[in-house]
């Protein structure tokens, strides 16, 4: 039996979404029409940051890198090495294809990198420099020609560590620009910023809505909402580690869901006690406590299969499995952004350094998509070639009859002319009747 031990008190749904949409639509229109001048006005309004050009100079970028301590540089290099290594392994699985399906009929596909990529790195509340690795490095490994980045100023200044991370990851152009104005500038282009073909990277509700509204004008990586975490645990672990992992993600924002699924009522009670204790000492407790009160939940199950079913129903962005047999869930679960298997790993490893991408689906989007990966920056494009007269005539006969079934006379004639020229058949022009 599945039952709720600690219910959520609020809804993740944002009652103000219509207002967010209206605001973002107006800002997008302002940048589309006003270009650089609009970008500057909005940057002044929202970030209190004014520059004639928001693109950072070579000397500014070099200064940000030089400002890193030896340990900071080593840590950045380590993280980027792990992320690059995994992206390269992913890229190696994506091979071009060519096959002869019939004698003389050649079909294939090529994996073509997207030319222009725009990466957004959030930095208003926390300077999330890890997002630079996840987007820029992944696009670079895919082979994209031009990769540009935007990140807002942090506390009124250039976010130097984000800039260093962007540069070390291989960004071609780096802009100190945040919010909707950054997303709009990359998508529409301005007098000084050439437009991109796809936007990638997380952001706040306004950035996420801007990406949603611009989808179609440009590609996007995925629709992303507030950070979500789900812990699946049994009594092989204790309440302290479970509580730590729940609150470690709840600190992202007051609307970040943190859920526990367990088959141990004792673990559920111990987790609640530990959450109460940790919230007295956690520096980000004000945020994490509100997230836990409104969106935290503990669900008790009797069986492992019930735990799997509940986890798939929730379809969380992050799913941490701390049970005696984590592979039970790896083998059976279908809906998740990323799995973290066993107590030795955790979501923050994935967020920062272990190598998998931290840009993941939220709001149940894990039902139909995975997270950002190297394949998102590639277009798998097909081609076909017919090398013999006999093959062209053979395929043409089938194609003609199928076109007539659908009433497409012009389509049928495309087929018929090949049958006449390459098969020597006296096929009537665009016949409405079956020609063979």
Order of alpha helices (4+ residues) and beta strands (2+ residues): beta-alpha-alpha-alpha-beta-beta-beta-alpha-beta-alpha-beta-alpha-beta-alpha-beta-beta-alpha-beta-alpha-alpha-beta-alpha-beta-alpha-beta-alpha-beta-alpha-alpha
